[in-house]
Amino acid sequence: MHSFTNRFHSAFEFCARLSFALTIILTPFRWRLVAWSRPHDPLYSDYTDFHLFASDIALLAMLLFWFGALILRPRKIQVGHWLIWGSLLGLTLAGWVSILGSVDPILSTYHTVRFVILLLFYLYIVNEIHTAQWVVIPVVIQVVIQSISAIGQSLAQSSLGLGLLGEHTLDPNQPGISIVSMAGMRFLRAYGLSDHPNILGGCLAFGLILLLAVVLYGTKRQSLFASAGFLIAVVALVATFSRSAWLSLMVAASFLVAGDLLSRRWDSVKRAAWLAAASLLVMSPFLFQNLGAFEARANAGNVAQDDQMQERAYLLDAGNTLFVEHPVFGTGLGATALALKDRFETFRLDYQPPHFTLLTVVVETGLAGGVFYFLLLAAPALVFLFRWQEIFSHPYLMGAMALLAGLFVVGLFDYYPWSYAPGRLWQWLAWGLFSAGTRKMA
C-alpha cells in the first residue's frame, strides 16, 4: 500500500510539473474559449467576456495534480517572503472587497476568482520550483515558438494561417490592426500568437531577461543554449515595435551587467559583451531594411507629437477622475473600461484602462488595493537595499530581481501586467521566483 501511494504521489508531482511547464509555454497564446459572451458596445469584448485560455487549462491541471500530491503526502506549505505573501493576500482580499462597489459585480467576481488561482500559482512556485531549469526550459520553448511566428509575420506583412493556434487575421491595411505608419505606408507590427504586439513584446522581453541571466550565470553549455534562444527572440522583440518592452529589457540587462561589474565577475561581463555584439549582428538586417518604421516609432524624440503618448495622458486624466470618485472600494476588479463608459458619455478614445498599472490598480480596488500593490513593488527593492551584496552573489535572485525590474518598467507604460492573463502570469511568476529565492538566501 505504501509503494502504491508513493507511485501515485510521484505521478501527480510529475504531472503537476509538466502542467506548470505548459502554463509557461502557453502564457502568451491568444487561443481561448469564450465561456460567457457579455457584450457591452462599444467596449472591446475582452474587457467583459469570460474566457478560458489555453494557459488557464494548464494552470488548473497543475493545481489539481499538486493538490492530489499533497493529499497523498501532506506537508506544511511555505508562503515565502512574509511581505510578498502578506501583500498578495491583501491584494486578493481587496479584489473581493471591490465587488461591493463594482459597476459590474459579476465581472469583478470573475476576476477575483482568477486572483485566487494566481495566489495558488504563487504558492506552487514557492514550494515546488527548486531549480531555475524548471522555469528556463519552458521559457525557451515559449519565446522560440512566438519568435518564429512573429518574425514570419513581419517578413510577410500578414498572418501565417495559424488561426487554429489563436493567431489574429493580420492585414496592415485593415482598421484595428496595430501598425507603424510611415510616409503613407502601414507597417505591420508582429503579433506572434498573442493578442497584441505590446503583450508579445512584454512576454519576449521577460523571457529574454531570464535567458540573459542563464547566459551570464550558467555553465558554458547552458549559456550557449540560452544564447541561441536569445538571438532568435531579440529579433522578434524588435519586430513588435513595443517601446516599453525594449526599455524593459534594457533596464533589466543593465541591472544584471552592473551587478557583474560590481562583483567583478569578469567572465559574465565578457559573455554579456559577446551576446550584445551577436545581437546587434542578427538584428542589423531587420533594422536597416525597416529603418523608416523605427524612425517613425521613435518619433524622432518628439514626444509632444506622439499620438500614443497623448492618448495615454488622456487616459491617465480619466483614470484619476475615477479614483477620486471611487477611492474606497474602487470601480471593481477588471471593470475600469466599463466604469469609463458609464462615467464619460463622450470619450475620444476606445474605452480602456489607464496605461499605468498602479493607477489602474487603485481605480479598480481602491486605496487599500493600491497600498498592497505598492508594497509588492517596494518589497524587492527594500530587500535589495539592505542585502544587495548577498543578492549579487545569488544568480537565482539576480534573475528574479531583473525580471521584476522589467515588469515594473512595463507597468509604467501599460496595464496588461495587471489586467490580462499573460501579464498576470508573468507578474505572479516573478513574485514567486523572488520569494522562493529569498529562502535560498536565508
C-alpha positions, 0 to 999 in steps of 0.5 A: 500500500505504501509503494502504491501511494508513493507511485501515485504521489510521484505521478501527480508531482510529475504531472503537476510539473509538466502542467506548470511547464505548459502554463509557461509555454502557453502564457502568451497564446491568444487561443481561448474559449469564450465561456460567457459572451457579455457584450457591452458596445462599444467596449472591446469584448475582452474587457467583459467576456469570460474566457478560458485560455489555453494557459488557464487549462494548464494552470488548473491541471497543475493545481489539481495534480499538486493538490492530489500530491499533497493529499497523498503526502501532506506537508506544511506549505511555505508562503515565502517572503512574509511581505510578498505573501502578506501583500498578495493576500491583501491584494486578493482580499481587496479584489473581493472587497471591490465587488461591493462597489463594482459597476459590474459585480459579476465581472469583478467576481470573475476576476477575483476568482482568477486572483485566487488561482494566481495566489495558488500559482504563487504558492506552487512556485514557492514550494515546488520550483527548486531549480531555475531549469524548471522555469528556463526550459519552458521559457525557451520553448515559449519565446522560440515558438512566438519568435518564429511566428512573429518574425514570419509575420513581419517578413510577410506583412500578414498572418501565417494561417495559424488561426487554429493556434489563436493567431489574429487575421493580420492585414496592415491595411485593415482598421484595428490592426496595430501598425507603424505608419510611415510616409503613407505606408502601414507597417505591420507590427508582429503579433506572434500568437498573442493578442497584441504586439505590446503583450508579445513584446512584454512576454519576449522581453521577460523571457529574454531577461531570464535567458540573459541571466542563464547566459551570464550565470550558467555553465558554458553549455547552458549559456550557449543554449540560452544564447541561441534562444536569445538571438532568435527572440531579440529579433522578434522583440524588435519586430513588435515595435513595443517601446516599453518592452525594449526599455524593459529589457534594457533596464533589466540587462543593465541591472544584471551587467552592473551587478557583474561589474560590481562583483567583478565577475569578469567572465559574465561581463565578457559573455554579456559583451559577446551576446550584445555584439551577436545581437546587434549582428542578427538584428542589423538586417531587420533594422536597416531594411525597416529603418523608416518604421523605427524612425517613425516609432521613435518619433524622432524624440518628439514626444509632444507629437506622439499620438500614443503618448497623448492618448495615454495622458488622456487616459491617465486624466480619466483614470484619476477622475475615477479614483477620486470618485471611487477611492474606497472600494474602487470601480471593481476588479477588471471593470475600469473600461466599463466604469469609463463608459458609464462615467464619460458619455463622450470619450475620444478614445476606445474605452480602456484602462489607464496605461499605468498599472498602479493607477489602474490598480487603485481605480479598480480596488481602491486605496487599500488595493493600491497600498498592497500593490505598492508594497509588492513593488517596494518589497524587492527593492527594500530587500535589495537595499539592505542585502544587495551584496548577498543578492549579487552573489545569488544568480537565482535572485539576480534573475528574479530581481531583473525580471521584476525590474522589467515588469515594473518598467512595463507597468509604467507604460501599460496595464496588461501586467495587471489586467490580462492573463499573460501579464498576470502570469508573468507578474505572479511568476516573478513574485514567486521566483523572488520569494522562493529565492529569498529562502535560498538566501536565508 
